[in-house]
Amino acid sequence: MGTEVRSGASLRLVMVWLPAILTLAVIGCYFGFLYQHAINVPFADDIFDVVKVVSDVVAADDHVSAVQVLYAQHNDHRTLASRLVYLGSYAVVGELDFRVLTFLANLALPLLILFFYLVLRTHTSKYLIILPIALILCQLRGYGIMLWSMAAFAYFYVFLYGCYSLYFLHNVSPVRFVLAALLACLATFTLASGQLIWLLGFASLFYQAVVRKASSYGYLLGWSILAFLIWQLWRTGLATPNTPLAMLERVWAEPGYYLLYTLTLMGNVVTEQSVALAAMTGGIMLVIFLTLLLRPAGERDLRLTLCCGYVLLSIIAMTMGRAPYSTVDYALSSRYSFPSTLLLASLWALLSSRYSSRNMGLFAIASLLGFLYFLHTYRQFADPLQHHLEKRVDNFNRGRYWSWPRPVRETNAIVATAISQGIYTPPERPLPDPTVTP
């Protein structure tokens, strides 16, 4: 009897407590890194989408003017949802603090881990599944945006809102429908690719109403009407040469180039140097997803499948927007690596959800590979992050607020206005040199 008790306690330690503690340790390590290296200095699009927007809202003559500022497009995007967070942070803190914004932006990562936990909470090995997900998400491959608040809000939160929208649409009810629609709106007004969540949401409701016959057609109709209205609202007043027709014409003219670009974006989680390795990895992940999609194993819960589909469609949308203006090498950039990172985590969750707790070897190997990858990124990408931060600190110490391709006199004037309004208080100069690497 005593042997059985000890055996049960050991099994519980291996399957629950140890992976849970390690998951929290990984998240803590990541946020400790942020605490050490985040700086209170706006960078690039921070100047236009954070500093200028908050300054213009504060200086607006009336509420209508303030709403117009918040609703105005940023490049080919509507970033209203993120701008509301900037304003909320400003209202609570009393000024724009880019260290605070960096932490708020990166909070999306543990919330995404929580999403996977909630979807997998009935699986007996859920903690063993979640540990590799934490190791995949909380690492340095995305060093190009992790300390850049505006970009981190865009790329992290468009998926956070979308995944949770799909979460609430499952076993839909009136309250869950409203929450899902609200989150879909937030995704839409975070990044242009967020509009795709309405298509995945339609697929979820269609499956529940038509295939499972477990929900009313009213939800499907209501979702379709909302999608049409939000899409029309998003496009109202939008000025861009990247119309759907123009993008399709470009793809038709160079299909091979666009395919390679897409596969590179899908697989750039493993490399920042090799297009061939990234494209091969992207192709493997695409084949795995299609195999799992065509062999559904009788699932009633499609949330992980739809999450993978959302990431894949977002990568295709990124290709349509970026490929005409860059070479394939550009798809290896760290700033565009998060969708590939999330795709890897989502595929692992989807694949492992089909295996029982008896496959301990699979979970052990995945955890080991996750730890090796986690350590590799901190070693591989510390130097480029060091170089990136050195340039930011040097520009700040020289009194330059930089944002390509705008002239420094324009960006400096925007920040100077915010300083005079009491909206932003820069740290004392000179900032110390970054210490990512010795």
PEMO-V449483 format. One record per residue. N is the residue number from 1. SS is DSSP state (helix for helix, strand for strand, loop for the rest). PHI is phi in whole degrees, 0 to 359 (999 if undefined). D_FIRST is the distance of its C-alpha to the first C-alpha in whole Angstrom. Layout:
n->N ss->SS phi->PHI d_first->D_FIRST
n->N ss->SS phi->PHI d_first->D_FIRST
This chain:
n->1 ss->loop phi->999 d_first->0
n->2 ss->helix phi->297 d_first->4
n->3 ss->helix phi->296 d_first->5
n->4 ss->helix phi->296 d_first->5
n->5 ss->helix phi->296 d_first->6
n->6 ss->helix phi->296 d_first->9
n->7 ss->helix phi->295 d_first->10
n->8 ss->helix phi->294 d_first->11
n->9 ss->helix phi->294 d_first->12
n->10 ss->helix phi->294 d_first->14
n->11 ss->helix phi->297 d_first->15
n->12 ss->helix phi->295 d_first->17
n->13 ss->helix phi->298 d_first->18
n->14 ss->helix phi->289 d_first->20
n->15 ss->helix phi->269 d_first->21
n->16 ss->helix phi->238 d_first->22
n->17 ss->helix phi->292 d_first->23
n->18 ss->helix phi->297 d_first->24
n->19 ss->helix phi->296 d_first->27
n->20 ss->helix phi->294 d_first->27
n->21 ss->helix phi->294 d_first->28
n->22 ss->helix phi->295 d_first->30
n->23 ss->helix phi->299 d_first->32
n->24 ss->helix phi->296 d_first->33
n->25 ss->helix phi->294 d_first->34
n->26 ss->helix phi->297 d_first->36
n->27 ss->helix phi->297 d_first->38
n->28 ss->helix phi->297 d_first->39
n->29 ss->helix phi->298 d_first->40
n->30 ss->helix phi->297 d_first->42
n->31 ss->helix phi->287 d_first->44
n->32 ss->helix phi->295 d_first->44
n->33 ss->helix phi->297 d_first->46
n->34 ss->helix phi->299 d_first->48
n->35 ss->helix phi->301 d_first->49
n->36 ss->helix phi->285 d_first->50
n->37 ss->helix phi->243 d_first->52
n->38 ss->loop phi->294 d_first->54
n->39 ss->loop phi->234 d_first->57
n->40 ss->loop phi->272 d_first->59
n->41 ss->loop phi->224 d_first->62
n->42 ss->loop phi->292 d_first->63
n->43 ss->loop phi->226 d_first->63
n->44 ss->loop phi->53 d_first->65
n->45 ss->helix phi->295 d_first->64
n->46 ss->helix phi->305 d_first->63
n->47 ss->helix phi->293 d_first->66
n->48 ss->helix phi->268 d_first->68
n->49 ss->helix phi->265 d_first->65
n->50 ss->helix phi->245 d_first->63
n->51 ss->helix phi->298 d_first->66
n->52 ss->helix phi->294 d_first->69
n->53 ss->helix phi->296 d_first->67
n->54 ss->helix phi->295 d_first->66
n->55 ss->helix phi->299 d_first->70
n->56 ss->helix phi->291 d_first->71
n->57 ss->helix phi->294 d_first->69
n->58 ss->helix phi->297 d_first->70
n->59 ss->helix phi->272 d_first->74
n->60 ss->loop phi->297 d_first->74
n->61 ss->loop phi->286 d_first->77
n->62 ss->loop phi->207 d_first->75
n->63 ss->helix phi->293 d_first->72
n->64 ss->helix phi->297 d_first->73
n->65 ss->helix phi->296 d_first->74
n->66 ss->helix phi->296 d_first->70
n->67 ss->helix phi->296 d_first->69
n->68 ss->helix phi->298 d_first->71
n->69 ss->helix phi->297 d_first->70
n->70 ss->helix phi->294 d_first->66
n->71 ss->helix phi->276 d_first->67
n->72 ss->loop phi->302 d_first->69
n->73 ss->loop phi->289 d_first->68
n->74 ss->strand phi->237 d_first->66
n->75 ss->loop phi->54 d_first->68
n->76 ss->loop phi->257 d_first->66
n->77 ss->strand phi->235 d_first->64
n->78 ss->loop phi->247 d_first->63
n->79 ss->loop phi->249 d_first->61
n->80 ss->helix phi->305 d_first->61
n->81 ss->helix phi->299 d_first->58
n->82 ss->helix phi->292 d_first->57
n->83 ss->helix phi->297 d_first->60
n->84 ss->helix phi->294 d_first->59
n->85 ss->helix phi->291 d_first->56
n->86 ss->helix phi->303 d_first->59
n->87 ss->helix phi->296 d_first->61
n->88 ss->helix phi->298 d_first->58
n->89 ss->helix phi->297 d_first->57
n->90 ss->helix phi->299 d_first->60
n->91 ss->helix phi->293 d_first->60
n->92 ss->helix phi->281 d_first->57
n->93 ss->helix phi->281 d_first->58
n->94 ss->loop phi->97 d_first->62
n->95 ss->loop phi->196 d_first->62
n->96 ss->strand phi->280 d_first->61
n->97 ss->loop phi->240 d_first->59
n->98 ss->helix phi->284 d_first->58
n->99 ss->helix phi->290 d_first->55
n->100 ss->helix phi->298 d_first->53
n->101 ss->helix phi->297 d_first->54
n->102 ss->helix phi->297 d_first->53
n->103 ss->helix phi->294 d_first->49
n->104 ss->helix phi->297 d_first->50
n->105 ss->helix phi->295 d_first->51
n->106 ss->helix phi->285 d_first->47
n->107 ss->helix phi->299 d_first->45
n->108 ss->helix phi->300 d_first->45
n->109 ss->helix phi->291 d_first->43
n->110 ss->helix phi->297 d_first->40
n->111 ss->helix phi->291 d_first->41
n->112 ss->helix phi->291 d_first->41
n->113 ss->helix phi->299 d_first->38
n->114 ss->helix phi->298 d_first->37
n->115 ss->helix phi->303 d_first->39
n->116 ss->helix phi->296 d_first->36
n->117 ss->helix phi->298 d_first->33
n->118 ss->helix phi->296 d_first->35
n->119 ss->helix phi->291 d_first->35
n->120 ss->helix phi->259 d_first->32
n->121 ss->loop phi->296 d_first->30
n->122 ss->loop phi->273 d_first->28
n->123 ss->loop phi->283 d_first->27
n->124 ss->loop phi->294 d_first->24
n->125 ss->loop phi->249 d_first->25
n->126 ss->helix phi->301 d_first->28
n->127 ss->helix phi->290 d_first->27
n->128 ss->helix phi->291 d_first->27
n->129 ss->helix phi->282 d_first->30
n->130 ss->helix phi->288 d_first->32
n->131 ss->helix phi->304 d_first->32
n->132 ss->helix phi->300 d_first->34
n->133 ss->helix phi->296 d_first->36
n->134 ss->helix phi->297 d_first->37
n->135 ss->helix phi->294 d_first->37
n->136 ss->helix phi->287 d_first->40
n->137 ss->helix phi->278 d_first->42
n->138 ss->loop phi->262 d_first->42
n->139 ss->loop phi->218 d_first->44
n->140 ss->loop phi->262 d_first->47
n->141 ss->loop phi->301 d_first->49
n->142 ss->loop phi->268 d_first->50
n->143 ss->helix phi->302 d_first->52
n->144 ss->helix phi->291 d_first->55
n->145 ss->helix phi->236 d_first->54
n->146 ss->helix phi->298 d_first->51
n->147 ss->loop phi->251 d_first->54
n->148 ss->loop phi->239 d_first->56
n->149 ss->helix phi->299 d_first->56
n->150 ss->helix phi->299 d_first->58
n->151 ss->helix phi->293 d_first->57
n->152 ss->helix phi->296 d_first->53
n->153 ss->helix phi->301 d_first->54
n->154 ss->helix phi->296 d_first->55
n->155 ss->helix phi->281 d_first->53
n->156 ss->helix phi->279 d_first->50
n->157 ss->helix phi->281 d_first->50
n->158 ss->helix phi->297 d_first->52
n->159 ss->helix phi->275 d_first->49
n->160 ss->helix phi->299 d_first->47
n->161 ss->helix phi->298 d_first->49
n->162 ss->helix phi->295 d_first->49
n->163 ss->helix phi->296 d_first->45
n->164 ss->helix phi->288 d_first->45
n->165 ss->helix phi->297 d_first->47
n->166 ss->helix phi->295 d_first->46
n->167 ss->helix phi->299 d_first->42
n->168 ss->helix phi->284 d_first->44
n->169 ss->helix phi->288 d_first->46
n->170 ss->loop phi->291 d_first->43
n->171 ss->loop phi->49 d_first->43
n->172 ss->loop phi->298 d_first->46
n->173 ss->loop phi->222 d_first->47
n->174 ss->helix phi->305 d_first->50
n->175 ss->helix phi->293 d_first->48
n->176 ss->helix phi->295 d_first->47
n->177 ss->helix phi->297 d_first->50
n->178 ss->helix phi->297 d_first->52
n->179 ss->helix phi->297 d_first->49
n->180 ss->helix phi->296 d_first->49
n->181 ss->helix phi->294 d_first->53
n->182 ss->helix phi->298 d_first->53
n->183 ss->helix phi->294 d_first->51
n->184 ss->helix phi->295 d_first->53
n->185 ss->helix phi->297 d_first->56
n->186 ss->helix phi->297 d_first->55
n->187 ss->helix phi->297 d_first->54
n->188 ss->helix phi->300 d_first->58
n->189 ss->loop phi->260 d_first->59
n->190 ss->loop phi->247 d_first->57
n->191 ss->loop phi->209 d_first->58
n->192 ss->helix phi->303 d_first->60
n->193 ss->helix phi->293 d_first->57
n->194 ss->helix phi->298 d_first->56
n->195 ss->helix phi->298 d_first->58
n->196 ss->helix phi->295 d_first->56
n->197 ss->helix phi->296 d_first->53
n->198 ss->helix phi->293 d_first->55
n->199 ss->helix phi->292 d_first->55
n->200 ss->helix phi->292 d_first->51
n->201 ss->helix phi->295 d_first->51
n->202 ss->helix phi->299 d_first->53
n->203 ss->helix phi->298 d_first->51
n->204 ss->helix phi->297 d_first->48
n->205 ss->helix phi->289 d_first->50
n->206 ss->helix phi->297 d_first->52
n->207 ss->helix phi->298 d_first->49
n->208 ss->helix phi->291 d_first->47
n->209 ss->helix phi->276 d_first->51
n->210 ss->helix phi->267 d_first->52
n->211 ss->helix phi->274 d_first->49
n->212 ss->loop phi->277 d_first->46
n->213 ss->loop phi->52 d_first->49
n->214 ss->loop phi->248 d_first->46
n->215 ss->loop phi->214 d_first->49
n->216 ss->loop phi->283 d_first->52
n->217 ss->helix phi->294 d_first->55
n->218 ss->helix phi->299 d_first->56
n->219 ss->helix phi->296 d_first->54
n->220 ss->helix phi->296 d_first->55
n->221 ss->helix phi->294 d_first->59
n->222 ss->helix phi->298 d_first->58
n->223 ss->helix phi->296 d_first->56
n->224 ss->helix phi->296 d_first->59
n->225 ss->helix phi->295 d_first->62
n->226 ss->helix phi->299 d_first->60
n->227 ss->helix phi->300 d_first->60
n->228 ss->helix phi->299 d_first->64
n->229 ss->helix phi->295 d_first->65
n->230 ss->helix phi->292 d_first->62
n->231 ss->helix phi->299 d_first->64
n->232 ss->helix phi->295 d_first->67
n->233 ss->helix phi->297 d_first->67
n->234 ss->helix phi->298 d_first->65
n->235 ss->helix phi->273 d_first->68
n->236 ss->loop phi->297 d_first->71
n->237 ss->loop phi->78 d_first->73
n->238 ss->loop phi->283 d_first->71
n->239 ss->loop phi->248 d_first->73
n->240 ss->loop phi->202 d_first->72
n->241 ss->loop phi->280 d_first->73
n->242 ss->loop phi->273 d_first->70
n->243 ss->loop phi->283 d_first->70
n->244 ss->helix phi->306 d_first->68
n->245 ss->helix phi->295 d_first->71
n->246 ss->helix phi->297 d_first->72
n->247 ss->helix phi->292 d_first->69
n->248 ss->helix phi->295 d_first->68
n->249 ss->helix phi->296 d_first->72
n->250 ss->helix phi->294 d_first->71
n->251 ss->helix phi->297 d_first->67
n->252 ss->helix phi->297 d_first->70
n->253 ss->helix phi->286 d_first->72
n->254 ss->loop phi->222 d_first->69
n->255 ss->helix phi->297 d_first->66
n->256 ss->helix phi->296 d_first->65
n->257 ss->helix phi->297 d_first->65
n->258 ss->helix phi->291 d_first->63
n->259 ss->helix phi->295 d_first->61
n->260 ss->helix phi->297 d_first->60
n->261 ss->helix phi->298 d_first->60
n->262 ss->helix phi->297 d_first->57
n->263 ss->helix phi->296 d_first->55
n->264 ss->helix phi->294 d_first->56
n->265 ss->helix phi->297 d_first->55
n->266 ss->helix phi->295 d_first->52
n->267 ss->helix phi->251 d_first->50
n->268 ss->helix phi->286 d_first->52
n->269 ss->helix phi->298 d_first->48
n->270 ss->helix phi->262 d_first->48
n->271 ss->loop phi->201 d_first->52
n->272 ss->loop phi->243 d_first->55
n->273 ss->loop phi->244 d_first->57
n->274 ss->loop phi->246 d_first->57
n->275 ss->helix phi->295 d_first->58
n->276 ss->helix phi->298 d_first->57
n->277 ss->helix phi->294 d_first->53
n->278 ss->helix phi->296 d_first->53
n->279 ss->helix phi->295 d_first->55
n->280 ss->helix phi->295 d_first->52
n->281 ss->helix phi->297 d_first->49
n->282 ss->helix phi->299 d_first->51
n->283 ss->helix phi->296 d_first->51
n->284 ss->helix phi->296 d_first->48
n->285 ss->helix phi->294 d_first->46
n->286 ss->helix phi->296 d_first->49
n->287 ss->helix phi->296 d_first->48
n->288 ss->helix phi->300 d_first->44
n->289 ss->helix phi->297 d_first->45
n->290 ss->helix phi->296 d_first->48
n->291 ss->helix phi->296 d_first->45
n->292 ss->helix phi->292 d_first->43
n->293 ss->helix phi->291 d_first->45
n->294 ss->helix phi->279 d_first->47
n->295 ss->loop phi->235 d_first->43
n->296 ss->loop phi->291 d_first->42
n->297 ss->loop phi->58 d_first->39
n->298 ss->loop phi->72 d_first->39
n->299 ss->loop phi->293 d_first->38
n->300 ss->loop phi->263 d_first->39
n->301 ss->loop phi->253 d_first->39
n->302 ss->loop phi->259 d_first->42
n->303 ss->helix phi->298 d_first->42
n->304 ss->helix phi->291 d_first->41
n->305 ss->helix phi->298 d_first->43
n->306 ss->helix phi->292 d_first->46
n->307 ss->helix phi->297 d_first->45
n->308 ss->helix phi->300 d_first->45
n->309 ss->helix phi->298 d_first->49
n->310 ss->helix phi->297 d_first->50
n->311 ss->helix phi->294 d_first->49
n->312 ss->helix phi->298 d_first->51
n->313 ss->helix phi->295 d_first->54
n->314 ss->helix phi->295 d_first->54
n->315 ss->helix phi->295 d_first->55
n->316 ss->helix phi->297 d_first->57
n->317 ss->helix phi->296 d_first->59
n->318 ss->helix phi->299 d_first->59
n->319 ss->helix phi->299 d_first->61
n->320 ss->helix phi->299 d_first->63
n->321 ss->helix phi->274 d_first->64
n->322 ss->helix phi->260 d_first->64
n->323 ss->helix phi->302 d_first->65
n->324 ss->helix phi->294 d_first->69
n->325 ss->helix phi->243 d_first->69
n->326 ss->loop phi->204 d_first->67
n->327 ss->loop phi->269 d_first->66
n->328 ss->helix phi->297 d_first->63
n->329 ss->helix phi->305 d_first->62
n->330 ss->helix phi->296 d_first->62
n->331 ss->helix phi->290 d_first->59
n->332 ss->helix phi->273 d_first->57
n->333 ss->loop phi->303 d_first->57
n->334 ss->helix phi->301 d_first->54
n->335 ss->helix phi->295 d_first->56
n->336 ss->helix phi->250 d_first->55
n->337 ss->loop phi->270 d_first->52
n->338 ss->helix phi->294 d_first->49
n->339 ss->helix phi->303 d_first->50
n->340 ss->helix phi->295 d_first->49
n->341 ss->helix phi->299 d_first->46
n->342 ss->helix phi->292 d_first->45
n->343 ss->helix phi->297 d_first->45
n->344 ss->helix phi->298 d_first->43
n->345 ss->helix phi->296 d_first->40
n->346 ss->helix phi->293 d_first->41
n->347 ss->helix phi->295 d_first->41
n->348 ss->helix phi->298 d_first->37
n->349 ss->helix phi->298 d_first->36
n->350 ss->helix phi->294 d_first->38
n->351 ss->helix phi->294 d_first->36
n->352 ss->helix phi->289 d_first->33
n->353 ss->loop phi->295 d_first->33
n->354 ss->loop phi->267 d_first->33
n->355 ss->loop phi->248 d_first->30
n->356 ss->loop phi->275 d_first->26
n->357 ss->loop phi->293 d_first->23
n->358 ss->loop phi->288 d_first->23
n->359 ss->loop phi->275 d_first->26
n->360 ss->helix phi->297 d_first->24
n->361 ss->helix phi->298 d_first->27
n->362 ss->helix phi->300 d_first->30
n->363 ss->helix phi->292 d_first->29
n->364 ss->helix phi->294 d_first->28
n->365 ss->helix phi->295 d_first->32
n->366 ss->helix phi->298 d_first->33
n->367 ss->helix phi->295 d_first->32
n->368 ss->helix phi->297 d_first->33
n->369 ss->helix phi->297 d_first->36
n->370 ss->helix phi->298 d_first->36
n->371 ss->helix phi->295 d_first->36
n->372 ss->helix phi->297 d_first->39
n->373 ss->helix phi->294 d_first->41
n->374 ss->helix phi->304 d_first->40
n->375 ss->helix phi->293 d_first->41
n->376 ss->helix phi->299 d_first->44
n->377 ss->helix phi->293 d_first->46
n->378 ss->helix phi->291 d_first->46
n->379 ss->helix phi->275 d_first->48
n->380 ss->helix phi->287 d_first->50
n->381 ss->loop phi->253 d_first->51
n->382 ss->helix phi->294 d_first->51
n->383 ss->helix phi->296 d_first->55
n->384 ss->helix phi->296 d_first->56
n->385 ss->helix phi->292 d_first->55
n->386 ss->helix phi->303 d_first->57
n->387 ss->helix phi->297 d_first->60
n->388 ss->helix phi->300 d_first->60
n->389 ss->helix phi->291 d_first->59
n->390 ss->helix phi->300 d_first->62
n->391 ss->helix phi->295 d_first->64
n->392 ss->helix phi->297 d_first->63
n->393 ss->helix phi->294 d_first->64
n->394 ss->helix phi->297 d_first->67
n->395 ss->helix phi->300 d_first->68
n->396 ss->helix phi->296 d_first->67
n->397 ss->helix phi->295 d_first->69
n->398 ss->loop phi->269 d_first->72
n->399 ss->loop phi->78 d_first->72
n->400 ss->loop phi->248 d_first->71
n->401 ss->loop phi->255 d_first->69
n->402 ss->loop phi->262 d_first->69
n->403 ss->loop phi->204 d_first->68
n->404 ss->loop phi->291 d_first->70
n->405 ss->loop phi->258 d_first->72
n->406 ss->loop phi->286 d_first->74
n->407 ss->loop phi->292 d_first->76
n->408 ss->helix phi->297 d_first->75
n->409 ss->helix phi->298 d_first->78
n->410 ss->helix phi->288 d_first->76
n->411 ss->helix phi->293 d_first->72
n->412 ss->helix phi->297 d_first->74
n->413 ss->helix phi->294 d_first->76
n->414 ss->helix phi->296 d_first->73
n->415 ss->helix phi->292 d_first->70
n->416 ss->helix phi->299 d_first->73
n->417 ss->helix phi->298 d_first->74
n->418 ss->helix phi->296 d_first->70
n->419 ss->helix phi->295 d_first->71
n->420 ss->helix phi->293 d_first->74
n->421 ss->loop phi->279 d_first->72
n->422 ss->loop phi->78 d_first->69
n->423 ss->loop phi->277 d_first->67
n->424 ss->strand phi->224 d_first->66
n->425 ss->loop phi->241 d_first->66
n->426 ss->loop phi->290 d_first->66
n->427 ss->loop phi->292 d_first->64
n->428 ss->loop phi->292 d_first->66
n->429 ss->loop phi->264 d_first->68
n->430 ss->loop phi->274 d_first->67
n->431 ss->loop phi->291 d_first->63
n->432 ss->loop phi->294 d_first->62
n->433 ss->loop phi->297 d_first->61
n->434 ss->loop phi->299 d_first->58
n->435 ss->loop phi->231 d_first->55
n->436 ss->loop phi->298 d_first->53
n->437 ss->loop phi->240 d_first->53
n->438 ss->loop phi->299 d_first->55
